[in-house]
Amino acid sequence: MRTYLISYDAPGHQRHELANAVMQLGECWARPLGATWYVQSTERAEAIEQRLRPFAEAADGVLIQEVDARALFLNTDLRWFRKRQSPAGEMAAPVALAA
């Protein structure tokens, strides 16, 4: 399992669509800051880039970087959520995991 840092600058109306796309990328995700995400996935960075590419054109910038799982946080914390399995590809509400 790889951990990716994903961050973006996007107009307000695009943030929601981009956030939904990020939450669907891996097995679990965390969002320590407004437009900064950690995603755990078995996919390579290139595959994640292809999945986010349709949203990247509307964003001012998108960063996808494989990172070590260790990080320091000031004035925020890291709470992981697991993507629920939904019937017929519907998006379900996330499930919180222990830190």
Buried (B, 14 or more C-beta within 10 A) or exposed (E): EBBBBBBBEBEEEBBEBBBEBBBEBBEBBBBBEEBBBBBBBEBEBEEBBEBBEEBBEBBEEBEBEEEEEEEEEEEEEEEBBBBEEEEEEEEEEBEEEEE
